[in-house]
């Protein structure tokens, strides 16, 4: 069987490269209106209460939800409290009591030693 000539190969490539025209589509009548796209529901931050019930002259807290920035806690009823608005998810955090990092007693612990909070 003889090999095709170079010119025949080029013609086949050119024919393959020309796309076929799609059939023309008629525009929808102007009386039909598209339904407005529904916006996705926005996730809202949830007010989350943190309490430390223990001795201490100064207590702050920090967590992955605050990018580890310290949040001051206020003394209330013999303990320390802070209310923080957090988006739903699972986060790690700790208290700093008189300059010493302290986990939240009775809360689950992460491998890092920090406490875990789940916000729903």
FIMI-22237 format. One line per 5 residues: number of its first residue (from 1); for each residue x negated, y negated, z negated of N, C-alpha, C. Coordinates in Angstrom, 1 decimal. Layout:
# FIMI-22237
NUM) X/Y/Z/X/Y/Z/X/Y/Z; ... .
***
This chain:
# FIMI-22237
1) -0.8/1.2/0.0/0.0/0.0/0.0/-0.9/-1.2/0.0; -0.7/-2.2/0.9/-1.5/-3.3/1.0/-1.2/-4.3/-0.1; -2.2/-5.0/-0.5/-2.0/-6.0/-1.6/-1.3/-7.3/-1.0; -0.4/-7.9/-1.7/0.2/-9.1/-1.2/-0.8/-10.3/-1.1; -0.6/-11.1/-0.1/-1.5/-12.2/0.2/-1.3/-13.3/-0.9 .
6) -2.3/-14.0/-1.2/-2.3/-15.1/-2.2/-1.2/-16.0/-1.9; -0.8/-16.4/-0.7/0.2/-17.3/-0.4/1.6/-16.8/-0.8; 1.8/-15.5/-0.6/3.1/-14.9/-1.0/3.3/-15.0/-2.5; 2.2/-14.8/-3.3/2.3/-14.9/-4.7/2.6/-16.3/-5.2; 2.0/-17.3/-4.5/2.3/-18.7/-4.9/3.8/-19.0/-4.6 .
11) 4.3/-18.5/-3.5/5.7/-18.8/-3.2/6.7/-18.2/-4.2; 6.3/-17.0/-4.7/7.2/-16.3/-5.7/7.1/-17.1/-7.0; 5.9/-17.6/-7.4/5.8/-18.4/-8.6/6.7/-19.7/-8.5; 6.6/-20.4/-7.4/7.4/-21.6/-7.2/8.9/-21.3/-7.3; 9.3/-20.2/-6.7/10.7/-19.9/-6.7/11.2/-19.6/-8.2 .
16) 10.3/-18.9/-8.9/10.6/-18.6/-10.3/10.6/-19.8/-11.2; 9.8/-20.8/-10.9/9.7/-22.0/-11.7/10.9/-22.9/-11.5; 11.7/-22.8/-10.5/12.8/-23.7/-10.2/14.0/-23.2/-11.0; 14.4/-23.9/-12.1/15.6/-23.4/-12.9/16.9/-23.6/-12.1; 17.8/-22.6/-12.4/19.1/-22.7/-11.8/19.9/-23.8/-12.4 .
21) 20.8/-24.4/-11.7/21.6/-25.5/-12.3/22.7/-24.8/-13.1; 23.0/-25.4/-14.2/24.1/-24.9/-15.0/25.4/-25.4/-14.4; 26.4/-24.7/-14.6/27.7/-25.1/-14.0/28.1/-26.4/-14.8; 28.7/-27.4/-14.0/29.1/-28.6/-14.6/30.2/-28.4/-15.6; 30.1/-29.2/-16.7/31.1/-29.1/-17.7/31.9/-30.4/-17.8 .
26) 33.2/-30.3/-17.9/34.0/-31.5/-17.9/34.0/-32.0/-19.4; 34.0/-33.3/-19.6/34.0/-33.9/-20.9/35.4/-33.6/-21.5; 35.4/-33.5/-22.9/36.7/-33.3/-23.6/37.6/-34.5/-23.4; 38.9/-34.3/-23.3/39.8/-35.5/-23.2/39.6/-36.4/-24.4; 39.7/-37.7/-24.2/39.5/-38.7/-25.2/40.5/-38.6/-26.3 .
31) 41.6/-38.0/-26.2/42.6/-37.9/-27.2/42.1/-36.9/-28.3; 41.2/-36.0/-28.0/40.8/-35.1/-29.0/39.6/-35.7/-29.8; 39.7/-35.7/-31.1/38.7/-36.3/-32.0/38.1/-35.1/-32.8; 36.7/-35.2/-32.9/36.0/-34.2/-33.6/36.3/-34.4/-35.1; 36.4/-33.3/-35.9/36.6/-33.5/-37.3/35.3/-34.0/-37.9 .
36) 35.5/-34.9/-38.9/34.3/-35.5/-39.5/33.5/-34.4/-40.3; 32.2/-34.4/-40.2/31.4/-33.4/-40.8/31.5/-33.6/-42.3; 31.7/-32.5/-43.0/31.8/-32.5/-44.5/30.4/-32.7/-45.0; 30.2/-33.6/-46.0/28.9/-33.9/-46.6/28.7/-32.8/-47.6; 27.4/-32.3/-47.7/27.1/-31.3/-48.7/27.3/-31.9/-50.1 .
41) 27.8/-31.0/-51.0/28.0/-31.5/-52.4/26.7/-31.9/-53.0; 26.7/-33.0/-53.7/25.4/-33.5/-54.3/25.3/-32.8/-55.7; 24.1/-32.4/-56.0/23.8/-31.8/-57.2/23.6/-32.9/-58.3; 24.3/-32.8/-59.4/24.2/-33.8/-60.4/23.3/-33.3/-61.6; 22.6/-34.3/-62.2/21.8/-34.0/-63.4/22.8/-33.7/-64.5 .
46) 22.3/-32.8/-65.4/23.1/-32.4/-66.6/22.5/-33.0/-67.8; 23.3/-33.6/-68.7/22.7/-34.1/-70.0/22.4/-32.9/-70.8; 21.1/-32.8/-71.2/20.6/-31.6/-71.9/20.0/-32.1/-73.3; 20.5/-31.5/-74.3/20.0/-31.8/-75.7/18.9/-30.9/-76.1; 17.8/-31.5/-76.6/16.7/-30.8/-77.2/16.6/-31.2/-78.6 .
51) 16.4/-30.2/-79.5/16.3/-30.5/-80.9/15.1/-29.8/-81.5; 14.4/-30.5/-82.4/13.3/-29.8/-83.1/13.6/-30.0/-84.6; 13.8/-28.9/-85.3/14.1/-29.0/-86.7/12.9/-28.4/-87.5; 12.1/-29.3/-87.9/10.9/-29.0/-88.6/10.2/-30.2/-89.1; 9.2/-30.0/-89.9/8.5/-31.2/-90.5/7.7/-31.9/-89.4 .
56) 7.5/-33.2/-89.6/6.7/-33.9/-88.7/7.0/-35.4/-88.8; 5.9/-36.2/-88.6/6.0/-37.7/-88.7/6.3/-38.3/-87.4; 5.8/-37.6/-86.3/6.0/-38.0/-84.9/6.2/-36.8/-84.0; 7.3/-36.8/-83.3/7.6/-35.7/-82.4/8.0/-36.3/-81.0; 7.4/-35.7/-80.0/7.7/-36.0/-78.6/7.9/-34.6/-77.9 .
61) 8.3/-34.7/-76.7/8.5/-33.4/-75.9/8.0/-33.7/-74.5; 7.7/-32.7/-73.8/7.3/-32.8/-72.4/7.7/-31.5/-71.7; 8.0/-31.6/-70.4/8.4/-30.4/-69.7/8.2/-30.6/-68.2; 8.3/-29.4/-67.5/8.2/-29.5/-66.0/9.2/-30.4/-65.4; 10.4/-30.6/-66.1/11.4/-31.4/-65.6/11.0/-32.9/-65.7 .
66) 10.1/-33.3/-66.5/9.6/-34.6/-66.6/8.2/-34.8/-66.1; 7.8/-33.8/-65.3/6.4/-33.8/-64.7/5.4/-33.9/-65.9; 5.7/-33.4/-67.0/4.9/-33.3/-68.2/4.6/-34.6/-68.8; 5.5/-35.6/-68.5/5.3/-36.9/-69.2/6.0/-36.8/-70.6; 5.4/-37.4/-71.6/6.0/-37.3/-73.0/7.3/-38.1/-73.1 .
71) 8.3/-37.5/-73.7/9.5/-38.1/-74.0/9.7/-38.3/-75.5; 9.9/-39.5/-76.0/10.1/-39.7/-77.4/11.3/-39.1/-77.9; 11.2/-38.5/-79.1/12.4/-37.9/-79.8/12.7/-38.8/-81.0; 14.0/-38.9/-81.3/14.4/-39.7/-82.5/14.9/-38.8/-83.6; 14.6/-39.3/-84.8/14.9/-38.6/-86.0/16.4/-38.7/-86.3 .
76) 17.1/-37.6/-86.4/18.5/-37.5/-86.7/18.8/-36.4/-87.6; 19.5/-36.6/-88.8/20.0/-35.5/-89.7/18.9/-34.6/-90.0; 17.7/-35.1/-90.4/16.6/-34.2/-90.9/15.9/-33.5/-89.7; 16.2/-33.8/-88.5/15.5/-33.2/-87.4/15.2/-34.2/-86.3; 14.8/-33.8/-85.2/14.4/-34.6/-84.1/15.2/-34.3/-82.8 .
81) 15.7/-35.3/-82.1/16.6/-35.0/-81.0/16.2/-35.9/-79.8; 16.4/-35.3/-78.6/16.3/-36.1/-77.3/17.3/-35.6/-76.4; 18.0/-36.5/-75.7/18.9/-36.1/-74.6/18.3/-36.5/-73.3; 18.2/-35.5/-72.4/17.5/-35.7/-71.1/18.4/-35.2/-70.0; 18.5/-36.0/-68.9/19.3/-35.6/-67.8/18.4/-34.8/-66.9 .
86) 18.8/-33.6/-66.6/18.0/-32.6/-65.8/18.8/-32.0/-64.7; 18.3/-31.8/-63.5/19.0/-31.1/-62.5/19.0/-29.6/-62.8; 20.1/-28.9/-62.4/20.1/-27.5/-62.7/18.9/-26.7/-62.2; 18.5/-25.8/-63.1/17.3/-25.0/-62.8/16.7/-24.4/-64.0; 15.6/-23.8/-63.9/14.9/-23.2/-65.1/13.5/-23.9/-65.2 .
91) 13.2/-24.4/-66.4/12.1/-25.2/-66.7/11.3/-24.8/-67.9; 10.1/-25.2/-68.0/9.3/-24.9/-69.2/9.1/-26.3/-69.9; 8.9/-26.2/-71.2/8.7/-27.4/-72.0/8.1/-27.1/-73.3; 7.6/-28.1/-74.1/7.1/-27.9/-75.4/7.3/-29.2/-76.2; 7.2/-29.1/-77.5/7.2/-30.3/-78.4/5.8/-30.6/-78.7 .
96) 5.5/-31.9/-79.1/4.2/-32.2/-79.6/4.6/-32.8/-81.0; 4.2/-32.1/-82.0/4.5/-32.5/-83.4/3.2/-33.0/-84.0; 3.2/-34.3/-84.4/2.0/-34.9/-85.0/0.7/-34.6/-84.2; 0.8/-34.6/-82.9/-0.3/-34.4/-82.0/-0.6/-33.0/-81.6; 0.2/-32.0/-82.2/-0.1/-30.6/-81.9/1.0/-30.0/-81.1 .
101) 0.7/-29.4/-79.9/1.6/-28.7/-79.1/2.3/-27.6/-79.8; 3.7/-27.6/-79.8/4.5/-26.6/-80.5/5.6/-26.1/-79.6; 5.8/-24.8/-79.6/6.9/-24.2/-78.8/8.2/-24.4/-79.6; 9.3/-24.3/-78.9/10.6/-24.4/-79.5/11.0/-23.1/-80.2; 11.1/-23.1/-81.5/11.4/-21.8/-82.2/12.7/-21.2/-81.7 .
106) 12.7/-19.9/-81.5/14.0/-19.2/-81.2/14.3/-19.3/-79.7; 13.5/-19.9/-78.9/13.8/-20.0/-77.4/12.8/-19.1/-76.7; 13.2/-18.6/-75.5/12.3/-17.7/-74.8/11.0/-18.4/-74.4; 10.0/-17.6/-74.3/8.6/-18.2/-74.1/8.1/-17.8/-72.7; 7.4/-18.7/-72.0/6.8/-18.4/-70.7/5.4/-17.9/-71.0 .
111) 4.7/-17.2/-70.1/3.4/-16.7/-70.3/2.4/-17.8/-70.7; 2.7/-19.1/-70.4/1.8/-20.2/-70.8/2.0/-20.6/-72.3; 3.0/-20.0/-72.9/3.2/-20.3/-74.3/4.3/-21.4/-74.5; 4.7/-22.0/-73.4/5.7/-23.0/-73.4/7.1/-22.4/-73.6; 8.1/-23.1/-74.0/9.4/-22.6/-74.1/10.1/-22.7/-72.8 .
116) 11.2/-22.0/-72.6/11.9/-22.0/-71.3/13.4/-22.5/-71.6; 13.9/-23.4/-70.7/15.2/-23.8/-70.8/15.8/-23.6/-69.4; 17.1/-23.1/-69.4/17.8/-23.0/-68.1/19.0/-24.0/-68.1; 19.1/-24.8/-67.2/20.2/-25.8/-67.1/21.1/-25.4/-65.9; 22.4/-25.3/-66.2/23.4/-24.9/-65.2/24.3/-26.0/-64.9 .
***
